[in-house]
Amino acid sequence: MYSTALLFTCVASIYVSFIYWSYLQEKLTSSNYSIDPINETAFFHFPLIINIVQCIFCIVSGSIYLYSKIQLNNKSNKDEKKDKENIIMFFPSLSKKTILTLYSISISQSISAPLSYMSLDHVDYILYLLAKSCKLVPVMFVHYFAFGTIYPKYKYIVAFIITFGVTLFTIGGMKSKTKEISEDGNILLGLTMLCISLLLDGFMNSAQDIIFKTNYKKLTGAHLMTYLNFFTMLNLTIYTIFMTSQFQNFISFIKINGYFALYDLIKFSLCGAVGQIFIFITLEKFSSVVLVTVTVTRKMLSMALSVVLFGHVLNWKQWCGLILVFVGVGLESLIKIFQKKKPISNKKTE
């Protein structure tokens, strides 16, 4: 009962925070922030800055979340012994292998997001959305081939149904009043970027699962959220300072066009930080496959709401895709209720 209530709370919180996060993301990247919008255009094209600010907010919220968890696990923090225990819980001793794995995940995270955005120069948004919405497949693919994880058969069936539903929904096409920015037509390069990004995402989610299994008593979702965002922020900041001029351009942009974009960036990062707390709770208490199922269906819900909010028109293929996704999620829920959960086995031996 507690597990079901926790999952419901996580799902609802992820939906609410990231649906508004998606709205702010679109507003931030497509709005004209010029002080004279009739005669001039000023678009906020600073993806590295967006990621760095998002990481900073996630580090702060993750630290608060971690501190709260530690305090709940202690009856009192007044004596010296408790203070030492709190410090140890906040900074647990980790093996070199775990630290290396954490940093490799942060590198994957640092490369994956910018690479997927770069692919939009070569493929249209429909193909981009299609690929990014099918994370279940690369996560299970990496789990199977890199870590030897074998899931119950129904997991593969559910992954196929949801992925097929997302594919059908996206390929069906959506009539919109928004004019898409044209790409250069180099589809092969764009697809290569998307595939690399998805495989990095798959490695990232799978490696997080392994970390929780091998360091269960030391690392929690709060630890992982704080550490990964810190490493990612470090990677992106070093790259941005020495390899780009985005910091200087960002400061000039704010000076010229005012603080409206900065306000939207702060709200965007705050929503992402709150949403990440519940993402890592889901990852810690359940699994990356459950998490990806939630995030994929959240994207579907965002698309469904956009039909109502922005006047998009769905055709029969998209309605079928939408129904298939929720059938897949419902099927998994029913199987979990009426069938005892089979333990995940490992086909490889150490």
C-alpha positions as CSV (number, residue, x, y, z in Angstrom):
1,M,0.0,0.0,0.0
2,Y,2.8,2.4,0.9
3,S,4.7,1.5,-2.3
4,T,1.6,2.2,-4.4
5,A,1.0,5.6,-2.6
6,L,4.6,6.6,-3.0
7,L,4.6,5.7,-6.7
8,F,1.4,7.7,-7.2
9,T,2.8,10.7,-5.4
10,C,6.0,10.6,-7.5
11,V,4.1,10.2,-10.8
12,A,1.7,13.1,-10.0
13,S,4.7,15.3,-8.9
14,I,6.7,14.5,-12.0
15,Y,3.7,15.2,-14.3
16,V,2.9,18.6,-12.6
17,S,6.4,19.9,-12.4
18,F,7.6,18.8,-15.8
19,I,4.5,19.7,-17.7
20,Y,5.0,23.3,-16.5
21,W,8.7,22.8,-17.1
22,S,8.0,21.9,-20.8
23,Y,5.8,25.0,-21.2
24,L,8.6,27.2,-19.9
25,Q,11.2,25.4,-22.0
26,E,9.2,26.2,-25.2
27,K,8.6,29.8,-24.0
28,L,12.3,30.2,-23.2
29,T,13.7,28.9,-26.5
30,S,11.0,30.3,-28.9
31,S,10.0,33.7,-27.4
32,N,11.3,37.0,-28.7
33,Y,12.8,38.8,-25.7
34,S,13.7,41.9,-27.6
35,I,12.7,45.2,-25.9
36,D,11.5,46.3,-29.4
37,P,9.9,43.0,-30.6
38,I,8.2,44.7,-33.6
39,N,11.5,45.8,-35.2
40,E,14.0,43.4,-33.7
41,T,14.4,39.8,-32.6
42,A,16.3,38.4,-29.7
43,F,16.0,34.7,-29.0
44,F,17.5,33.0,-26.0
45,H,19.9,30.5,-27.7
46,F,22.2,29.6,-24.8
47,P,21.7,25.8,-24.3
48,L,24.8,25.4,-22.2
49,I,23.8,28.2,-19.9
50,I,20.4,26.7,-19.5
51,N,21.9,23.4,-18.5
52,I,24.4,24.9,-16.0
53,V,21.7,27.0,-14.2
54,Q,19.4,23.9,-14.1
55,C,22.3,21.9,-12.5
56,I,22.9,24.6,-9.9
57,F,19.2,24.6,-8.8
58,C,19.3,20.8,-8.7
59,I,22.4,20.8,-6.5
60,V,20.7,23.1,-4.1
61,S,17.4,21.2,-4.0
62,G,19.2,17.9,-3.9
63,S,21.3,19.0,-0.9
64,I,18.1,20.2,0.9
65,Y,16.4,16.9,0.1
66,L,19.4,14.9,1.3
67,Y,19.7,17.0,4.5
68,S,16.0,16.4,5.2
69,K,16.3,12.7,4.8
70,I,19.2,12.6,7.2
71,Q,17.3,14.6,9.8
72,L,14.3,12.3,9.5
73,N,16.5,9.3,10.2
74,N,17.8,10.8,13.4
75,K,15.8,11.5,16.6
76,S,18.3,14.2,17.6
77,N,21.3,15.9,16.1
78,K,22.5,17.7,19.2
79,D,25.3,15.5,20.4
80,E,28.7,15.2,18.8
81,K,28.2,11.6,17.8
82,K,25.1,12.4,15.8
83,D,26.8,15.3,14.1
84,K,29.6,13.0,13.0
85,E,27.0,10.4,11.8
86,N,25.2,13.1,9.8
87,I,28.5,14.2,8.1
88,I,29.2,10.5,7.2
89,M,25.7,10.1,5.8
90,F,26.0,13.3,3.8
91,F,29.4,12.3,2.4
92,P,29.6,8.5,2.5
93,S,32.8,6.8,1.7
94,L,32.6,5.4,-1.8
95,S,34.8,3.1,-3.7
96,K,36.9,4.3,-6.6
97,K,34.8,2.3,-8.9
98,T,31.6,4.0,-7.7
99,I,33.1,7.4,-8.0
100,L,34.3,6.6,-11.5
101,T,30.9,5.3,-12.4
102,L,29.3,8.5,-11.1
103,Y,31.6,10.7,-13.1
104,S,31.1,8.6,-16.3
105,I,27.3,9.1,-15.8
106,S,27.8,12.8,-15.5
107,I,29.9,12.9,-18.7
108,S,27.1,11.0,-20.5
109,Q,24.6,13.5,-19.2
110,S,26.8,16.4,-20.2
111,I,27.1,15.1,-23.8
112,S,23.7,13.6,-24.4
113,A,21.5,16.8,-24.0
114,P,23.6,19.1,-26.1
115,L,24.0,16.4,-28.8
116,S,20.3,15.9,-29.0
117,Y,19.7,19.6,-29.4
118,M,22.4,19.8,-32.1
119,S,20.6,17.1,-34.1
120,L,17.7,19.5,-34.7
121,D,19.9,21.3,-37.2
122,H,19.7,18.2,-39.4
123,V,16.3,16.5,-38.6
124,D,12.8,17.9,-38.1
125,Y,11.2,18.1,-34.7
126,I,8.9,15.2,-35.3
127,L,11.7,12.8,-35.8
128,Y,13.6,14.3,-32.8
129,L,10.5,13.9,-30.5
130,L,9.9,10.4,-31.8
131,A,13.5,9.3,-30.9
132,K,13.6,11.0,-27.5
133,S,10.2,9.5,-26.5
134,C,11.4,5.9,-27.1
135,K,13.9,5.8,-24.1
136,L,12.5,2.5,-22.9
137,V,14.2,0.6,-25.7
138,P,17.8,2.0,-25.2
139,V,17.5,1.6,-21.4
140,M,16.5,-2.0,-21.7
141,F,19.0,-2.5,-24.5
142,V,22.0,-1.2,-22.4
143,H,20.8,-3.1,-19.3
144,Y,20.8,-6.3,-21.3
145,F,24.0,-6.1,-23.3
146,A,26.2,-4.0,-20.9
147,F,25.0,-5.3,-17.5
148,G,23.4,-8.6,-18.5
149,T,20.0,-7.8,-16.9
150,I,17.1,-10.0,-17.9
151,Y,13.6,-8.7,-17.4
152,P,10.3,-10.6,-17.2
153,K,8.7,-11.1,-20.6
154,Y,5.9,-8.7,-19.9
155,K,8.4,-5.8,-19.6
156,Y,9.5,-6.3,-23.2
157,I,5.8,-6.5,-24.3
158,V,5.0,-3.3,-22.4
159,A,8.1,-1.6,-23.8
160,F,7.0,-2.6,-27.4
161,I,3.4,-1.4,-26.9
162,I,4.4,2.0,-25.4
163,T,7.2,2.6,-28.0
164,F,4.9,1.6,-30.9
165,G,2.2,3.9,-29.5
166,V,4.6,6.8,-29.2
167,T,5.8,6.1,-32.7
168,L,2.3,6.0,-34.1
169,F,1.3,9.2,-32.3
170,T,4.3,11.1,-33.5
171,I,4.4,9.9,-37.1
172,G,0.7,10.5,-37.4
173,G,1.5,14.2,-37.7
174,M,0.1,17.1,-35.8
175,K,-1.4,20.2,-37.5
176,S,-0.1,23.3,-35.9
177,K,-0.1,27.0,-36.5
178,T,3.5,27.2,-35.5
179,K,6.0,27.4,-38.4
180,E,8.9,25.0,-37.9
181,I,12.5,26.1,-38.5
182,S,13.9,24.3,-41.5
183,E,16.8,21.9,-41.1
184,D,19.7,21.3,-43.5
185,G,18.5,17.9,-44.6
186,N,21.5,15.9,-43.4
187,I,19.2,13.3,-41.9
188,L,22.0,10.6,-41.6
189,L,24.1,12.9,-39.4
190,G,21.1,13.9,-37.3
191,L,20.0,10.3,-36.8
192,T,23.6,9.4,-35.8
193,M,23.5,12.2,-33.1
194,L,20.1,11.0,-31.8
195,C,21.2,7.4,-31.6
196,I,24.4,8.3,-29.7
197,S,22.3,10.5,-27.4
198,L,19.8,7.8,-26.7
199,L,22.5,5.2,-26.0
200,L,24.1,7.6,-23.6
201,D,20.7,8.1,-21.9
202,G,20.4,4.3,-21.8
203,F,23.8,3.9,-20.2
204,M,23.0,6.7,-17.7
205,N,19.7,5.2,-16.5
206,S,21.2,1.6,-16.4
207,A,24.3,2.6,-14.5
208,Q,22.2,4.4,-11.9
209,D,20.3,1.2,-11.3
210,I,23.6,-0.7,-10.8
211,I,24.8,2.0,-8.4
212,F,21.7,1.6,-6.2
213,K,22.1,-2.2,-6.2
214,T,25.8,-2.2,-5.3
215,N,25.7,0.8,-2.9
216,Y,22.2,0.4,-1.5
217,K,23.0,1.5,2.1
218,K,25.3,4.3,1.2
219,L,23.9,6.1,-1.8
220,T,20.3,7.3,-2.0
221,G,18.4,9.2,-4.8
222,A,19.3,12.4,-3.0
223,H,23.0,11.6,-3.1
224,L,22.8,10.7,-6.8
225,M,20.9,13.8,-7.7
226,T,23.3,16.1,-5.8
227,Y,26.5,14.4,-7.0
228,L,25.6,13.9,-10.6
229,N,24.4,17.5,-11.0
230,F,27.6,18.8,-9.4
231,F,29.8,16.8,-11.8
232,T,27.7,17.7,-14.8
233,M,27.8,21.4,-13.8
234,L,31.6,21.2,-13.5
235,N,31.9,19.5,-16.9
236,L,29.7,22.0,-18.7
237,T,31.2,25.1,-16.9
238,I,34.7,24.1,-17.9
239,Y,33.6,23.5,-21.5
240,T,31.6,26.7,-21.7
241,I,34.4,28.9,-20.3
242,F,37.3,27.5,-22.4
243,M,35.5,26.4,-25.6
244,T,32.6,28.8,-26.1
245,S,31.6,32.5,-25.6
246,Q,28.2,31.7,-24.2
247,F,28.8,33.3,-20.8
248,Q,29.8,36.7,-22.4
249,N,27.0,36.5,-24.9
250,F,24.5,35.6,-22.2
251,I,25.5,38.7,-20.1
252,S,25.3,40.9,-23.1
253,F,21.8,39.5,-23.9
254,I,20.5,40.3,-20.4
255,K,22.0,43.8,-20.4
256,I,20.4,44.6,-23.8
257,N,17.0,42.9,-23.5
258,G,16.3,43.0,-19.7
259,Y,15.7,40.3,-17.2
260,F,12.5,38.6,-18.6
261,A,14.5,35.7,-20.0
262,L,16.4,35.3,-16.8
263,Y,13.1,35.2,-14.8
264,D,11.8,32.4,-17.1
265,L,15.1,30.6,-16.8
266,I,14.9,30.7,-13.0
267,K,11.3,29.4,-13.0
268,F,12.3,26.7,-15.6
269,S,15.2,25.6,-13.4
270,L,13.1,25.5,-10.3
271,C,10.5,23.3,-11.9
272,G,13.2,21.0,-13.1
273,A,14.9,20.8,-9.7
274,V,11.6,19.9,-7.9
275,G,10.8,17.4,-10.6
276,Q,14.2,15.8,-10.3
277,I,13.7,15.1,-6.6
278,F,10.8,12.8,-7.5
279,I,12.6,11.4,-10.5
280,F,15.4,10.1,-8.2
281,I,12.9,8.9,-5.6
282,T,11.3,6.8,-8.3
283,L,14.7,5.6,-9.5
284,E,15.8,4.7,-6.0
285,K,12.6,3.0,-4.9
286,F,11.6,1.4,-8.2
287,S,13.8,1.2,-11.3
288,S,14.9,3.0,-14.4
289,V,12.3,1.2,-16.5
290,V,9.5,2.4,-14.3
291,L,11.0,5.9,-14.4
292,V,11.3,5.9,-18.2
293,T,7.7,4.6,-18.5
294,V,6.5,7.6,-16.3
295,T,8.6,10.2,-18.2
296,V,7.5,8.8,-21.6
297,T,3.8,8.9,-20.7
298,R,4.4,12.4,-19.2
299,K,5.5,13.5,-22.6
300,M,2.4,11.9,-24.1
301,L,0.2,13.8,-21.6
302,S,2.0,17.1,-22.5
303,M,1.3,16.4,-26.1
304,A,-2.3,15.6,-25.4
305,L,-2.8,18.8,-23.4
306,S,-1.2,20.8,-26.1
307,V,-4.0,19.6,-28.4
308,V,-6.5,21.3,-26.0
309,L,-4.4,24.4,-25.1
310,F,-3.0,25.2,-28.6
311,G,-5.7,23.9,-30.9
312,H,-3.8,21.0,-32.5
313,V,-5.9,18.5,-34.4
314,L,-5.3,14.7,-33.9
315,N,-5.9,12.2,-36.7
316,W,-6.9,8.6,-36.2
317,K,-3.3,7.4,-36.1
318,Q,-2.5,9.7,-33.2
319,W,-5.6,8.7,-31.3
320,C,-4.6,5.0,-31.7
321,G,-1.0,5.8,-30.5
322,L,-2.3,7.7,-27.5
323,I,-4.6,4.8,-26.5
324,L,-1.8,2.2,-27.0
325,V,0.5,4.1,-24.6
326,F,-2.1,4.1,-21.9
327,V,-2.9,0.5,-22.6
328,G,0.7,-0.4,-22.1
329,V,1.0,1.4,-18.8
330,G,-2.3,-0.1,-17.6
331,L,-1.2,-3.6,-18.6
332,E,2.0,-3.2,-16.5
333,S,0.0,-2.0,-13.5
334,L,-2.5,-4.9,-13.8
335,I,0.3,-7.5,-14.1
336,K,2.0,-6.1,-11.0
337,I,-1.3,-6.3,-9.0
338,F,-2.3,-9.8,-10.0
339,Q,1.1,-11.4,-10.4
340,K,4.0,-11.6,-7.9
341,K,6.9,-9.6,-9.1
342,K,9.6,-11.9,-10.5
343,P,13.2,-11.0,-9.4
344,I,15.4,-9.6,-12.0
345,S,18.2,-12.1,-12.8
346,N,21.6,-11.6,-14.3
347,K,22.7,-13.8,-17.2
348,K,26.4,-13.0,-16.8
349,T,28.6,-14.4,-14.1
350,E,31.4,-12.5,-12.5
